[in-house]
Amino acid sequence: MKRIEITGLPGSGKSTLLPLIKDGFKELGAILTEKDLVDRLIKKKYFMFSPIFRLLTMSFRNKLFNKLYKFNIKSNKLEPKYIQLLSFINDLNSQRRISNNEAVKIMSWFYNLISVMSLAEKFIHKQEYFLIDESFVHRAQSLFISKEEPVLRKEMLKKYLKIIDAPEYLLFIEANIEVCISRLKKRGFPVRFLKYTAEEINLVFQNSEKLLFNVSETFTESNTKIIKLNNNLTHEDYFSIKEQIWNELKEKK
């Protein structure tokens, strides 16, 4: 299985653009999202229940399969990855870079991510691509960025990025901070932003931009192919995203 990860500022359009990004990458071969993984799991392992599953909402199906993800991880080779991340996050916690509550929440995210990856390893073929939104690379923003942490220690970021396996492709969805904040005002801010003032939110976004730049620099040294997409777009312009991806893929070949 080959991995394509998406990252960007909150409100940059990662989830909104997922279907277009999937279409844009079809030139590489079979592209599967987490929804496709769930559908394949139903078909191959729980086919007798597939008519029932199809009647469920995607949200409910994800909750149900989250239980299966967690069950799968117990016997999977990726479990040591969780232990490494747990140790790393304990270090951050001991340095008071993240609180106890944040550490527990972040480990829950990673547990789910590793569980998803363990299932993907079983049900996605080697030559296929797994396109995933807000995966390991993207979670660096939650680990390292807050209004209390204006300075990012690059060595800590590099240590974290060494723990996670580098994806084959890393997509940066780029949008101006003002554009992202404007979108979030319409749809609602993530919970962690609710306690921040407008000035603090702006500071967090600026720090996130710096972090993403450092991530890009770090992965430039690896075999990961980096693609940057401009999403300061209106809804009418969204289909230009596919063209951006096609042009970038031609350059990366």
C-alpha positions in Angstrom: 0.0 0.0 0.0 1.2 3.5 -0.9 0.1 6.5 1.1 -1.0 10.0 0.0 -1.4 12.4 2.9 -3.1 15.8 2.9 -2.3 18.6 5.2 -2.9 22.4 5.4 -4.2 25.0 7.7 -7.7 24.6 9.3 -10.2 25.9 6.8 -7.8 25.4 3.8 -10.3 23.0 2.2 -8.8 19.6 2.8 -12.0 17.7 3.3 -13.9 19.8 0.8 -11.4 19.0 -1.9 -11.0 15.3 -1.1 -13.2 14.0 -4.0 -11.4 16.3 -6.5 -8.0 15.3 -5.2 -8.9 11.6 -5.5 -9.9 12.2 -9.2 -6.7 14.2 -9.8 -4.6 11.3 -8.6 -6.3 8.6 -10.7 -3.5 8.9 -13.2 -1.3 7.0 -10.7 -3.8 4.0 -10.5 -6.3 2.9 -7.9 -6.9 5.5 -5.3 -8.8 4.6 -2.1 -10.1 6.9 0.7 -11.1 5.8 4.2 -14.7 5.5 2.9 -13.5 3.1 0.2 -11.7 1.1 2.8 -14.8 0.7 4.9 -16.8 -0.4 1.8 -14.1 -2.9 0.9 -14.1 -4.3 4.4 -17.9 -4.8 4.3 -17.7 -6.5 0.9 -14.8 -8.9 1.8 -15.3 -9.6 5.5 -18.9 -8.7 6.4 -20.6 -9.3 3.0 -23.6 -11.0 4.6 -24.4 -7.7 6.4 -23.7 -5.4 3.5 -27.4 -4.6 2.7 -27.8 -3.5 6.4 -24.6 -1.4 6.3 -25.7 0.4 3.2 -28.7 1.7 5.0 -26.5 3.3 7.7 -25.2 6.8 7.5 -21.5 7.2 6.9 -21.1 8.8 10.3 -22.7 5.8 12.0 -20.7 3.3 9.9 -17.4 5.1 10.8 -18.3 4.8 14.5 -19.0 1.1 14.1 -15.8 0.4 12.1 -13.8 2.4 14.6 -14.4 -0.5 17.0 -13.1 -2.9 14.4 -10.0 -0.7 13.8 -9.2 -0.9 17.5 -9.7 -4.7 17.5 -7.4 -5.2 14.5 -4.5 -3.2 16.0 -3.9 -5.7 18.9 -2.4 -8.3 16.6 -0.9 -6.1 14.0 2.8 -5.3 13.3 2.1 -1.5 13.5 1.5 -1.7 17.3 5.1 -0.7 18.1 4.5 2.6 16.3 1.8 3.4 18.9 4.3 2.7 21.7 6.9 5.0 20.1 4.4 7.8 19.8 3.2 7.3 23.4 6.8 7.7 24.6 7.3 10.8 22.4 4.1 12.4 23.7 5.0 11.6 27.3 8.2 13.5 26.7 6.3 16.5 25.4 4.0 16.3 28.4 6.9 16.1 30.9 8.4 19.2 29.3 5.0 20.9 29.8 4.6 21.5 26.1 1.2 19.8 26.2 -1.2 19.3 29.1 -2.3 15.9 30.5 -5.7 16.3 28.8 -4.1 17.2 25.4 -1.8 14.2 25.7 -4.7 11.8 26.3 -6.7 13.3 23.4 -3.7 13.2 21.0 -3.0 9.6 21.9 -6.6 8.7 21.1 -6.2 10.3 17.7 -3.0 8.3 17.0 -4.5 5.1 18.3 -7.4 5.5 15.8 -4.9 6.5 13.0 -2.7 3.4 13.5 -5.8 1.2 13.7 -7.0 2.6 10.4 -3.5 2.0 8.9 -3.4 -1.6 10.2 -6.7 -2.3 8.4 -5.5 -0.5 5.3 -2.4 -2.7 5.2 -4.6 -5.8 5.2 -7.2 -4.7 2.7 -5.4 -2.3 0.3 -3.1 -3.9 -2.3 0.6 -3.0 -2.5 0.1 -1.2 -5.9 -2.9 0.8 -4.7 -2.8 4.3 -3.1 -4.5 5.2 0.2 -5.5 8.8 0.3 -6.0 10.0 3.8 -7.0 13.4 5.2 -5.6 14.6 8.6 -3.2 11.8 9.1 0.2 11.6 10.9 1.8 14.6 9.2 -1.2 16.8 9.7 -1.4 15.9 13.4 1.9 17.7 14.0 -0.1 20.9 14.1 -2.0 19.6 17.2 1.3 18.4 18.8 3.4 21.5 18.4 1.3 24.5 17.8 -0.7 26.6 20.4 -0.8 30.2 21.4 1.5 29.4 24.3 4.1 27.8 22.0 5.3 30.5 19.6 8.7 28.9 19.0 8.9 25.5 17.3 11.9 23.4 18.1 12.9 21.8 14.8 14.7 18.9 16.4 11.4 17.8 18.1 9.6 18.0 14.8 12.3 16.0 13.0 12.2 13.4 15.8 8.4 13.1 15.4 8.6 12.8 11.6 11.2 10.0 11.9 8.7 8.0 14.0 6.0 8.1 11.4 6.6 6.5 8.0 7.0 9.0 5.2 4.2 8.9 2.7 4.8 8.5 -1.0 3.0 11.8 -1.7 2.4 14.8 0.6 -0.2 17.3 -0.5 -0.1 20.8 1.0 -3.4 22.7 0.6 -2.3 26.3 0.7 -4.6 29.2 1.5 -4.2 32.6 3.0 -4.7 32.9 6.7 -7.5 35.5 6.2 -9.3 33.1 3.7 -9.1 30.2 6.2 -10.4 32.2 9.1 -13.2 33.6 7.0 -14.3 30.0 6.0 -14.1 28.8 9.6 -16.3 31.7 10.8 -19.0 30.5 8.4 -18.7 26.7 9.2 -17.5 26.9 12.8 -14.0 26.8 14.4 -12.5 23.5 15.8 -13.1 23.1 19.5 -9.5 24.0 20.5 -9.9 27.5 19.0 -13.1 28.3 21.0 -11.0 29.5 24.0 -8.8 31.8 21.9 -9.3 35.5 21.2 -9.1 36.7 17.5 -5.5 37.8 18.0 -4.6 34.4 19.5 -6.2 32.6 16.6 -4.2 34.6 14.2 -1.0 33.8 16.1 -1.8 30.1 16.1 -2.4 30.2 12.3 0.9 32.0 11.8 2.8 29.4 13.8 1.0 26.6 11.9 2.2 28.2 8.6 5.8 28.1 9.9 5.4 24.5 11.0 4.1 23.4 7.6 7.1 25.2 6.0 9.4 23.2 8.3 7.6 20.0 7.5 8.0 20.6 3.8 11.7 21.3 4.2 12.2 18.1 6.3 10.4 15.9 3.7 12.3 17.4 0.8 15.3 15.4 2.2 13.3 12.2 1.9 11.8 10.3 -1.1 8.4 11.9 -0.5 7.0 13.7 -3.5 5.6 17.1 -2.3 2.7 18.7 -4.1 1.4 22.2 -3.2 -2.0 23.3 -4.3 -3.4 26.8 -4.2 -6.9 26.9 -2.6 -7.6 30.6 -2.3 -10.5 29.7 -4.6 -14.2 30.3 -4.9 -16.5 27.3 -5.4 -16.6 28.0 -9.1 -12.8 27.6 -9.4 -12.6 24.3 -7.4 -12.3 22.1 -10.5 -9.0 23.8 -11.3 -7.6 21.7 -8.4 -7.6 18.6 -10.6 -5.7 20.4 -13.3 -3.2 21.6 -10.7 -2.6 18.0 -9.5 -2.2 16.7 -13.1 0.4 19.4 -13.8 2.3 18.6 -10.6 2.3 14.9 -11.2 3.8 15.4 -14.7 6.6 17.4 -13.1 7.2 14.8 -10.4 7.6 11.9 -12.9 
